[in-house]
Amino acid sequence: MFGEKVSVIMPTYKRDRSFMETALESLLIQSYENLEIVIVDDSPADYELRSEVEEYIKSIEDKNIVYVKNKVNMGGALARNEGIKKATGKYITFLDDDDKYLPDKVLNQVQYMESGDYDMSLSNMLIYNTKGELIDVRKHEDISQYNNKELLVYHLKRHLTGTPTFMYKAEKLREIGGFDHVKMGQEFVLMLKSIEHGLKIGYMKDTYDVVVLRHGDSISTGKNKISGERELYERKKKYFDGFSLRDRMFIRMRHYAVLAVAYKRNGMILPFLFYCIVAFFSSPLDVLKEVVRYFKTINEQEKELDNIKNNQL
């Protein structure tokens, strides 16, 4: 073994075993050797396939796997916090039970954390659909500065998120209290707390080691998105006094635009049209800039997706 121990926390909830196998196998083949895998089973006690999952994990017979079985369903945030309590590594990172890491993810991130003595770091995500097609890349290419004041503005405007890309020094993660139990935006709030507490944060802008599966049953695409987005906006408004008028206008515009998209996905056309209009009049200039930005990046993103696909062949 080499290097400091890294704990990977993987909550699972009523997940098809095939997804979970893919996620877990991606951890078992990591090039970084000193790895602890903390699986938190948050399925209800009466879930018919729970014993199958438990038997599968035990069949692996890996002493580095810690299996935690919650007595009652706690939800994603609190399930991850249970994993944080059990973790014994110097560093903690996360993986959802339907996503996966590429083989050098942990190694690359530990080396990056240690190179800058970061308290927390994040990278980019490759997003696939259920057909196995690479459809998107989530990255944060337009961060101008990395001091916490600028990161706060950027985060409230565009969201520095992607839980599977996060890695923390365990002591720092525990100092800030782990995840908050909120309806939506758990990773947003965790990053917000990291910035507020003055953690030294690094961004691995050229690293693509996390593969995320996008499917239609996510809370972020359902009706909970609407109420969750409203809660997030109320949280953001508490920072408005320290922001410029332009930043406030952008955050307000983005909020209404997100609501418009959420209503459209739920087939509610009149609210969709209403919030499209409200978003535009909240900041016409920002709407126009975002439209230009969107079309400007389409070709660049298509080229990037092609390059990534070719490198994976």
N, C-alpha and C positions, 0 to 999 in steps of 0.2 A: 504494500500500500504506500501511497505517497500523498502529501498535502493534507491540509486541514479537512476534517470531516464536514461533508455537506448533507443536510437533511432535505429531502424532497417530500413535500406534503401533497398527497393526492386524495382528496375527498371523493367518495363515490355515492351515488344515490340512484337506486332502481335502474342501474345501467345494464344494458345488454352485455353479456360476458365478452363478446367478440371485440367491442370497443375497448373494454377494460384491458383485455389481453394485449392489444396493440399499444396502449399507453404504458402498461407495465413493462412490456418487452423492450420498449424504447429506453427505459431506465436501466434495465439489466444489461444492455449492450453499451452503456456509456463508457467512453474511454477514460473517464475519471474514476479511479478505483475506490477511493475512500468515501463511499456513498451509503447513506441511510435512507430507506424508503419507508415513509410513514403513511399507511393507508387508513383513512378514516371512513368507515362504513356508516353512512348516515341514513340508510334505508330504514323504513318502519320495521318494527319487530315482526310484523305479520307478512312482510313481503315474501312471496312464495319462492323467489330465487336467491334469497339471502344466503341460505346454507350452501348453495352451489358456488357462490362467490367465495365464501369462507373456505370451502374445501379446495377450490382452485388455488387460492393464495397459499394455503398450507402445503399443497402438493409441490410447490416450487422448492420448498425446503431451503430457503435462503435466510441465513441468520441476520442479514442486514435489512430484512423486511419486518417492520413493526405493524401489526394489525390491530386497529382500535375499532371496537364495535359499539357505537352509541346505543344507549338503551331506548332513546326516543329520537325522532327526527328533529334536528336542531337548525337546519338551514345551512347554506354554503359558508357564510361568514363564521358562524360559531363552530362549525365542523372543522374549518381550517384552524381556528383558535385552539381546538382540542389537539390538533396535530402539532401546533407550535408548543403546547405544553409538554408533549411527549418527545419532541425533537431534542437530540443531544449534539447536533453539529454546531460548528462555529458559524456556518452559513446556512441560511434557509431559503429555499426556492419552492415553487409551486407547479403542479401539473394537474389539469382537469382530467377526468377519467375517459374523455373521448378525444383528447388531443395527444400529441407526442413530441418528444425531443429528437432532434438529429443527434448522431453519436457523440459529437464534440461539444454539445451545448454547455454542460456543466464545466468541463475543462476550460473552454474559452471564457466563460463568465468568471470563474474563480481567478484565472490569470489576470483578467481585466480588473476585478475588484482589488486584487493585491497590488497591481501596478500603480494604482492611484490612491490606495488606501481608502476606498469608497465605503460608505456605510450602506449604500443601496445602489443598485444599478438596474437598468432595463435595456432591452434590445428590440428588435423588430419581429413581426409575426408574418408567417406565410399562411394564407387562408385558403382552404380547399372546400369544395362542395361535396355532397354525399356521393357524387360520381367519381371522386378522386381527381378532380380537375383543379388546378391552381387558378384561383379567380381574383385574388387580391393580395396586396401587401400592405400591412399597417406599419407605418414608420413616421418619424417626427423630424423631417428633413429641414424644417425652417426655424429651428431654435437658434436664436441669435446669440444668447449668452446663457451661461450655466450657473449663475448665482441664484440663490433661492428666491430673490425678489422677482427676477425675470421668469423663473420657472413657475412661480405662482400665477403670474399673468397668463403665461402660455397654457398652463394646465386648466385654468378656468375658461379659457377661450377654446382650446382644442383637445383637451384630455390626454394626459400622459398615462395611458393605461395599457393593459395587457398582462394580467396576473401571471401567466406562465413565463413571461419574460422577466419578472421581478426576481432579484436576489438580494437578500439582506444579511448583514451581520446579525446573528441571532439576538445578541444583547440589545442592539438598537431597535429591532422589531418588537421586542418585549417592552422596551422603554416607552414606545409610543402606543402600546396597548393592543397591538394586532389589529384585526378587522373589527369594524363597527357593524352591529346588526341592523342594517338598513334594508329597505324594500328592494332598492336597485342602486347600482353604482358603488358596490362595495370596494372595488379596486380604485375607483375615483377617490373615495374618501380616504383610503389607505395612503394613496399618493399625496393627497392634500395634507394629511397629518405628517407625512415624512418631510414635506417642504416646510410646514409650520414649525416643526421641531428642529429645524436647522440641520437635518442630515446632509452629509456630503453625497450628492447624487451624481452618478455618471451614466452616460447614454452611449451604448455600443452601436453607433449609427450604421456601420457596415456589416453587422452580424445578423444572419438569418438562420437561426437554429431551432425555432419553435414553429410547429405545424399545428394549426387550429382548424377544427372541422366546423363549418357553418351549416346548421340545419334549422328547420323552421319552428321547432318547439321551444326556442329560447325565450326567457323572460324579457329579453331586450327587444323582441319582435312582437310580443303579445300586448294585450290591453294594459298590463301592469306598467308598460313603458310610459304610458301617459301620466299616471299618478306619480311614478318614480321620477320622471323628468321634471315634474312640477316641484317635487321635494328637492331635487338637486338645484334647481334654479333659486329656490328660497335660500338655500345654503350659500350659493354664490353671491346673492345680493348683499350678504353681510360684509362682503369685502369691497363693495362699490365705493365707499368713501375714500379709499386709498387709490382708486383707479382713475385713469383719464376718461374724459367723456367719450373718446373714440373707442376705448376698450369696453366701456359699459354698453355702448350702442351695439358693438359686435356681439357681446355675450347675450344681450337681449334678443337680437336678431336670430342668433343661432338657436336659442331656446324656442322661439316660435317656429322656426324652420323644422326643428326636430319634432315638435308637436304635429306639424302639418304632415310629415312623413309617417308618424305613428298612426294618425287618424286614417291616412290613405291605406296603410297596410291592414287596417281593421275594417276597410270598406265603408268608412264614414266620410262621404264625399263633401257634404256641406261644411263640416268642421275643417276638413282638409283645405278647401278653398278659402275659408275664413282666415286660417292661420298663415296661408301663403300670402294673403294680402297684408296681414298684420306684420309678418316678417319683413316684407318689402318696405313698408312705410316706417318700420322701426329704424332702418338704416339702409336707404336705397343704394348708397355708395358701396357699402359692404356687400350687399346682395350682388351688385354688378361685378365687384372684385372677385367674389367667390365663384361666380359663373365663369369669368375669364380664367380664374385659377383652375377650375375643374377641367375645362376643355384644354388648357395648356398642359395639364399633367396627364391627360389620357394617353397621348402618343408615347410620352416618356415612360408611363407605367406599363404600357403594352410591350415596349422594348425591354424593360426590366424583367417583366414576367417571362418573356421569351428567353432572355439570358439565363434566368434562374432555372427554367425548364430544361434548357440545353445542358446546363452544368450538372443537372440531376440525372441526365441520361447516361 
